[in-house]
Amino acid sequence: MNNKLAAEFIGTFWLVLGGCGSAVLAAAFPDVGIGLLGVSLAFGLTVLTMAFAIGHISGCHLNPAVSVGLWMGGRFPAKELGPYIVAQVFGAVVAGGVLYVIASGQAGFDVSAGFASNGYGEHSPGGYSLTAALVTEVVLTMGFLFVIMGATDSRAPAGFAPIAIGLALTLIHLISIPVTNTSVNPALSTGVAIYVGGWAVAQLWLFWIAPIVGGALGGLIYKTLGSGSTK
């Protein structure tokens, strides 16, 4: 169990540092900024690489919503939910701290500008409402879990799950960065919001509730449709 939790800590650290780091440090860098497409790809690559690195150790959840969804789908024991979520949040917070130290090394850095935090209303990149943000996060996390459950099903082609899951997360970011800056992961949202404080922490509730509801629905739906899998 200790190995599993350490793997989840490291994997979530990598996800936040790689994904949020690309948004904070590289998205709008003068002349060679990677933009929305680059940030989306960065998030997908963090999951793809870690899925190959630690999938055989912990399952590479990196996300409380994924852990809850896998539990709802009958793939993960309830007794491990709490420890996994703690390890994921801890990894995200530490990664947020490392990113803060790096980003603050540039003159003019202002954490209140967002620091890759998720938001709705005036804090949505595109000015989308609370309702739009809620629907986006629920539906996209539900789809993410459906892909995860299907790609890791014992009947699916072996060895390709990390690719499908990484590409799914890339697609999710391409859709929803303008809406919420994309969460689908309560640990990730927490890992950067606590350094911003204020509005980011005040809106954090949505980025816990919506992904977990979506994850649970995705796991349950796949369990219903894909009954018969033993994995």
C-alpha angles and dihedrals in degrees: 000000000000090000091051092051092047089051091050090049092050094043095050090045088055092047094053096040093047100039102035090034090059090051096047100038107026113020096088101017108151114275096342102050113150095219128192093321093053095047091049091051092047092057091048092049093052091056094041093051095044093045088061092042102047107007090103091051106044105356089255098256097157088173135072090219090056092049091050092045093051089049091051088048092054095249101107133047118245092225091066097049097087097047092045093051092048091051091048094050092045091051091049093049093049090048090049089053093050090048090049091053091050096044094046089059089078119083112249096024110158117188090193088069087080111273090218091302122158121244149155135215111016089359095055110102089232098032095253120170129250090256092052091049092048094050092045094052095044096047097042094046089049089053091046092055091046090056092045092050093047097044092050095043112124088238094056122095107282121246099017100088096098091055094050092045094047092049091047091056090048090053091048091055092047088056102041112029089094091051106044105348081256123276114166081154124076093196093054091048091050093046093065102025095066090061092051095044120178113058094009092058092041091056095040093096091074092053091055100042101041098048093044092050090047093046092050091050093048093050093046094047093051091046088055096045098037099044112153097055114123098194 
